[in-house]
Amino acid sequence: MRRRDFLIAGSAAAAAGLHATPGQAYVVEGNRKVLVFSGGQPVPVLDPHVKYDYSTRMMQQSVYDALAKYVDNPPRIIPWLAKSWSTSPDGLTWTFHLVENAKFHNGDPLDAEAVRFSYERGLKLNKGVAWMLKDALDPAGIKAVDAHTVRFTLKRPFPGFLSFVPSWFIVNPKEVMAHQANDDYGQQYLTDHEAGSGPFRIRRWDAETVMNLAAVPDYWRGWPEGDAHRPGGVIYQVIREPAPRKAALLRGQVDMVTDMTPQDYDELAKTHGVNVSSNPGMTPFTIMLNTAQGPTADVNFRKALAWAIDYQAFLQVENGAAKLLDSPFPNAMAGHIAVPDMPRHDLAKARAYLAKTKWPNGGLSLDYVYVAGLEVERQLGLAVLASLQPLDIKVNVVAMPWPQLVARGTNPATAPAMLAVYVTPVSLDPDVVASQYTASAAGSFWGMHHLSDPELDKMVAAARRETDQQKRMAMYGDIQKRIVADQPAIFGMMEDRRWAMRDDVRGFVFCPVRLTGEADFYPMWIASK
């Protein structure tokens, strides 16, 4: 079998002119190379207003555009569909001026009405991205002033407003409403179709195996690598386990991989023809504890678990390519403090907290559920298992595919005692992390701890609206202490963010606010050798 034939043989894109080139053996469309990326996570819902996680948003960003975009490291926000914006002195009114040449893939112009419709849709659906803005913005506050001007009037000041704008992608109103079924606002259609304006469009879509995107030659923003290097498209190949994913990279069947083990990355970094991009992370790894049901509903039991964990074992799993969390907030987040008395391995304290519960001598079993195929999470589960043995607490390490894990975890009645998850801040504003521990997180993967603390909710709401920056940051210091006191999770570490790629891959740029394995394909291409 020729290099990458396994991808092409299983893809309807072969009929569209894609083939493996003898000798060079790249996937190509005509005379243009196609970038092949592999991770372990499928994309069950593409709708940009309904769902997001790393693989989903990676695909959303490929086919949609937003008013602004995060780029670079340290991250910064740059104009995208909006060429400029301004805000009123009181912070309540935001006015965006749109570029005039943007168009959707079907040729329709992308105008202010499309922006108004998209934000209204996101708010009314009240899923996915809605939590970011719904407390500050109502649909009635969004106005298309003219074809290229849109105005947002907030209900109350929200200093973090702009920081969330890059997460709100713009959809084509005509295409969405033309495919509405039973007043669903086009949700069924957008599950596996797109109505966007981004640099790529769908060629073939199989959410569980292969997502094949074609480059849009006349993309309204042009191509940063120049037309000569522009890729013919991108293929996202889902390979569930890291071992075959690594093998596919080494055989040249894929160009770039994520979701590998630390050992794999270390080995690949020494491999001829492979580059590894390693970057300090901003994605906390936490073990969410079900605060609503079972033993973990008792805060003293949660504290016992947190003080029993051998955190150095976590770092060993990562081969040292990680840093322990000293707060629920990542170190680089505005307002971060090192929380006093942050739990560290101390069995005496763990036993003292356990003595205050119904299980002073342990003698019970807990599930630790992790994402199937994420070997690091499995190894971390084994570290948890070993850490809790001295308390006579048995740990069942259970693998589940991501969609099933989220379905189980978002229901407090079925959520396991312990659930491993990475949650990347999608914004530079501290509200993005603080909100993960409020009532607004219910039903979302970042809220699978099911914490209910009305006082914390009030503290977060007040900080969100505070316009005095110094006062606001102090408020977030108190919020971090409150979260740790509640112990809705075992706060682990921030692992380095890494990708491995063939040495002919160009244009990859790390940005800390992208989600775990997410890559921005727009500036990337494959160089000739």
NORZI-V455121 format. One record per residue. N is the residue number from 1. PSI is psi as a letter, one per 40 degrees, with the letter a starting at -180 (none if undefined). BURIAL is # if it has 16 or more other C-alpha atoms within 10 Angstrom, else .. D_FIRST is the distance of its C-alpha to the first C-alpha in Angstrom with 2 decimals. Layout:
N,PSI,BURIAL,D_FIRST
N,PSI,BURIAL,D_FIRST
This chain:
1,h,.,0.00
2,i,.,3.77
3,h,#,6.63
4,e,#,8.12
5,d,#,6.26
6,d,.,7.82
7,d,#,11.02
8,d,#,11.16
9,d,.,10.27
10,e,.,13.12
11,h,#,15.42
12,e,#,18.18
13,e,#,18.06
14,d,#,15.55
15,e,.,18.68
16,e,.,20.55
17,e,.,18.76
18,h,#,16.08
19,i,#,12.80
20,h,#,10.43
21,h,#,12.37
22,i,.,11.16
23,c,.,12.92
24,d,.,14.28
25,f,#,11.20
26,i,#,13.67
27,h,#,13.98
28,i,#,16.91
29,h,#,19.60
30,b,.,21.19
31,e,.,21.86
32,h,#,21.91
33,i,#,19.50
34,h,#,18.96
35,h,#,19.63
36,h,#,17.48
37,i,#,19.76
38,h,#,19.39
39,a,#,22.28
40,e,#,23.32
41,h,#,25.88
42,a,#,25.66
43,g,#,28.03
44,d,#,30.05
45,h,#,32.79
46,e,#,32.40
47,h,#,36.13
48,e,#,37.51
49,e,#,40.92
50,d,#,39.90
51,i,#,37.47
52,i,#,36.00
53,a,#,34.04
54,d,#,31.60
55,d,#,28.50
56,d,#,30.82
57,d,#,32.82
58,d,#,29.82
59,d,#,28.82
60,d,#,32.50
61,d,#,33.13
62,d,#,30.27
63,e,#,31.79
64,i,#,35.48
65,i,#,38.18
66,i,#,41.30
67,d,#,44.69
68,i,#,43.88
69,i,#,40.99
70,h,#,40.61
71,i,#,39.13
72,i,.,39.16
73,h,.,40.40
74,i,.,43.23
75,i,#,42.52
76,i,.,44.59
77,h,#,44.97
78,i,.,44.68
79,i,#,45.60
80,c,#,42.84
81,d,#,43.94
82,h,#,47.41
83,e,.,48.66
84,i,.,51.55
85,i,#,53.46
86,i,.,56.82
87,i,.,58.62
88,i,.,62.26
89,d,.,64.49
90,e,.,64.59
91,e,#,60.78
92,d,#,60.91
93,h,#,59.73
94,h,#,56.43
95,h,#,55.96
96,h,#,52.62
97,h,#,52.45
98,i,#,49.22
99,i,#,47.41
100,e,.,48.14
101,e,.,44.83
102,i,#,42.52
103,i,#,41.07
104,i,#,38.90
105,d,#,35.65
106,e,.,37.60
107,e,.,40.08
108,i,.,42.90
109,i,#,44.77
110,h,#,44.46
111,a,#,48.13
112,d,#,50.49
113,d,#,50.58
114,d,#,46.84
115,d,#,47.45
116,d,#,50.45
117,d,#,48.59
118,d,#,45.63
119,d,#,47.92
120,d,#,50.07
121,d,#,47.07
122,d,#,45.87
123,d,#,49.39
124,d,.,50.11
125,d,.,46.91
126,f,.,47.84
127,i,#,44.34
128,b,#,41.78
129,e,#,43.41
130,d,#,46.90
131,d,#,48.27
132,d,#,48.06
133,e,#,50.76
134,d,#,52.46
135,e,#,55.36
136,e,#,56.25
137,h,#,55.28
138,i,#,56.15
139,d,#,54.75
140,e,.,58.25
141,e,.,58.03
142,h,#,55.27
143,h,#,56.58
144,h,#,55.10
145,d,.,57.97
146,a,.,56.69
147,d,.,53.38
148,f,#,52.25
149,h,#,54.24
150,h,#,53.73
151,h,#,56.15
152,h,#,55.78
153,h,#,59.02
154,i,#,58.59
155,d,.,60.82
156,i,#,61.41
157,i,#,60.44
158,g,#,56.91
159,d,#,56.16
160,e,#,52.47
161,d,#,51.95
162,d,#,50.07
163,e,#,47.75
164,e,#,46.25
165,d,#,45.95
166,e,#,42.39
167,e,#,41.20
168,h,#,42.61
169,i,#,40.23
170,h,#,41.70
171,i,#,40.76
172,h,#,41.82
173,d,#,44.88
174,d,.,44.74
175,d,#,41.15
176,d,#,41.70
177,d,.,44.93
178,d,.,43.60
179,f,#,41.16
180,h,.,43.68
181,h,.,43.84
182,f,.,46.93
183,f,.,48.08
184,e,.,44.99
185,f,#,44.96
186,e,#,41.48
187,d,#,39.92
188,d,#,37.91
189,d,#,36.50
190,e,#,35.68
191,d,#,33.81
192,e,#,30.59
193,i,#,31.90
194,i,#,33.44
195,f,#,36.63
196,a,#,36.36
197,e,#,36.80
198,a,#,34.22
199,e,#,31.81
200,i,#,28.92
201,i,#,28.92
202,h,#,26.80
203,d,#,24.07
204,i,#,22.65
205,h,#,24.03
206,h,#,22.91
207,d,#,25.05
208,e,.,23.25
209,c,#,19.59
210,h,#,18.87
211,h,#,21.67
212,h,#,20.86
213,h,#,23.76
214,h,#,24.62
215,i,#,26.97
216,h,#,30.46
217,d,.,31.20
218,f,.,34.96
219,h,#,35.11
220,d,#,38.82
221,e,.,38.71
222,a,.,36.50
223,h,#,33.68
224,d,.,34.73
225,e,.,32.08
226,i,.,33.30
227,d,.,31.78
228,d,.,29.93
229,e,#,27.82
230,h,#,27.70
231,i,#,24.26
232,e,#,22.94
233,a,#,22.70
234,h,#,21.63
235,h,#,19.18
236,h,#,20.43
237,h,#,17.82
238,h,#,19.73
239,h,#,18.42
240,d,#,21.50
241,i,#,21.49
242,d,#,21.61
243,d,.,19.61
244,d,.,16.19
245,d,#,17.28
246,d,#,18.02
247,d,.,14.74
248,d,#,12.95
249,d,#,15.48
250,d,#,15.09
251,e,.,11.34
252,e,#,12.36
253,e,#,10.88
254,i,#,14.58
255,d,#,17.57
256,i,#,20.35
257,i,#,21.23
258,a,#,24.48
259,f,#,25.92
260,i,#,25.14
261,i,#,27.59
262,d,#,30.05
263,d,.,28.61
264,d,.,25.11
265,d,#,26.67
266,d,.,28.75
267,d,.,25.85
268,d,#,23.75
269,d,#,26.89
270,e,.,26.82
271,h,.,23.20
272,h,.,22.74
273,e,.,21.22
274,h,#,22.11
275,i,#,25.38
276,h,#,27.14
277,h,.,29.82
278,h,.,32.56
279,i,#,35.63
280,h,#,38.75
281,i,#,38.33
282,e,#,40.63
283,h,#,39.06
284,h,#,41.19
285,h,#,39.66
286,i,#,42.18
287,h,#,42.58
288,h,#,44.39
289,h,#,47.18
290,g,#,48.35
291,e,#,51.90
292,d,#,52.84
293,i,#,52.23
294,a,.,52.55
295,d,#,53.61
296,e,#,51.97
297,e,#,54.44
298,h,#,56.97
299,d,#,56.87
300,d,#,58.21
301,d,#,55.31
302,d,#,52.89
303,d,#,54.79
304,d,#,54.58
305,d,#,50.79
306,d,#,50.61
307,e,#,52.91
308,d,#,51.18
309,h,#,47.74
310,g,#,46.75
311,d,#,45.53
312,d,#,44.81
313,d,#,42.18
314,d,#,40.49
315,d,#,40.39
316,d,.,39.04
317,d,#,36.10
318,e,#,35.39
319,f,.,35.83
320,e,.,38.78
321,f,#,36.87
322,i,#,39.21
323,h,#,42.89
324,i,#,45.05
325,h,#,46.56
326,e,#,50.34
327,i,#,50.67
328,d,#,48.81
329,i,#,48.37
330,i,#,45.85
331,d,#,47.70
332,e,.,46.97
333,h,#,48.35
334,h,.,51.76
335,e,#,54.48
336,h,#,52.65
337,i,#,54.99
338,h,.,54.56
339,h,#,55.91
340,i,.,58.60
341,f,.,58.04
342,h,#,54.34
343,h,#,53.17
344,i,#,51.91
345,h,#,51.59
346,g,.,55.11
347,d,#,55.54
348,d,.,59.33
349,d,#,58.95
350,d,#,56.25
351,d,#,58.63
352,d,.,61.52
353,d,#,59.65
354,d,#,58.46
355,d,#,62.11
356,e,.,62.97
357,a,#,60.64
358,e,.,60.83
359,f,.,58.48
360,d,.,60.34
361,e,.,58.80
362,b,#,55.30
363,f,.,54.33
364,i,.,51.83
365,h,.,48.10
366,i,#,46.11
367,h,#,42.60
368,h,#,40.47
369,h,#,37.73
370,i,#,34.76
371,h,#,31.60
372,h,#,28.79
373,e,#,25.99
374,g,#,28.44
375,d,#,28.73
376,d,#,31.62
377,d,#,33.65
378,d,#,33.11
379,d,#,34.37
380,d,#,37.26
381,d,#,38.09
382,d,#,38.42
383,d,#,40.77
384,d,#,42.80
385,d,#,42.94
386,d,#,44.36
387,d,#,46.75
388,e,#,48.37
389,d,.,48.88
390,d,.,52.25
391,e,#,53.47
392,f,.,52.47
393,h,#,50.08
394,i,#,46.93
395,h,#,43.72
396,h,#,40.94
397,h,#,37.70
398,h,.,35.92
399,h,#,32.55
400,i,.,32.32
401,i,#,29.93
402,d,#,31.58
403,d,#,32.88
404,d,.,34.45
405,d,#,35.83
406,d,#,37.55
407,d,.,38.88
408,d,#,40.41
409,d,#,41.58
410,e,#,43.34
411,h,#,45.63
412,d,#,48.29
413,d,.,48.84
414,e,.,45.28
415,h,#,44.32
416,i,#,43.75
417,d,#,46.14
418,h,#,43.56
419,h,#,40.62
420,h,#,38.40
421,i,#,37.72
422,h,#,37.21
423,h,#,39.27
424,h,#,39.05
425,h,#,42.22
426,e,#,41.40
427,i,#,44.59
428,e,#,46.70
429,h,#,49.72
430,e,#,50.72
431,d,#,51.29
432,d,#,47.54
433,d,#,47.66
434,d,#,51.19
435,e,#,50.43
436,e,#,47.72
437,f,#,50.61
438,i,#,52.81
439,d,#,53.25
440,e,#,51.15
441,e,#,48.01
442,h,#,48.42
443,e,#,45.45
444,i,#,43.03
445,d,#,40.49
446,e,#,42.58
447,f,#,45.59
448,e,#,44.31
449,d,#,47.20
450,f,#,49.65
451,h,#,52.39
452,h,#,55.70
453,g,.,58.11
454,d,.,60.40
455,d,.,61.94
456,d,#,58.59
457,d,#,57.84
458,d,.,61.13
459,d,#,60.43
460,d,#,57.04
461,d,#,58.56
462,d,.,61.37
463,d,#,59.12
464,d,#,56.89
465,e,#,59.99
466,h,#,61.76
467,e,.,62.04
468,h,.,63.63
469,d,.,60.67
470,d,.,62.49
471,d,.,63.67
472,d,#,60.26
473,d,#,58.50
474,d,.,61.21
475,d,#,60.65
476,d,#,56.96
477,d,#,58.06
478,d,#,60.07
479,d,#,57.19
480,d,#,54.88
481,d,#,57.61
482,d,#,58.06
483,d,#,54.38
484,d,#,54.30
485,d,.,57.53
486,d,#,55.91
487,f,#,52.85
488,e,#,50.50
489,i,#,47.56
490,h,#,46.81
491,h,#,46.25
492,c,#,43.59
493,i,#,42.13
494,h,#,40.32
495,i,#,37.04
496,i,#,35.64
497,h,#,33.15
498,i,#,29.87
499,i,#,26.51
500,h,#,23.75
501,i,#,21.91
502,i,#,20.09
503,e,#,22.90
504,e,.,22.32
505,h,#,23.30
506,i,.,26.88
507,e,.,29.70
508,h,#,29.39
509,h,.,32.97
510,h,#,34.08
511,h,#,36.82
512,d,#,38.42
513,e,#,39.24
514,i,#,35.67
515,h,#,34.56
516,c,#,32.73
517,e,#,29.07
518,h,#,29.85
519,i,#,28.83
520,h,#,30.38
521,e,#,27.68
522,d,#,30.33
523,e,#,30.94
524,i,#,27.37
525,i,#,24.98
526,h,#,22.33
527,i,.,24.00
528,i,.,22.92
529,none,.,22.44
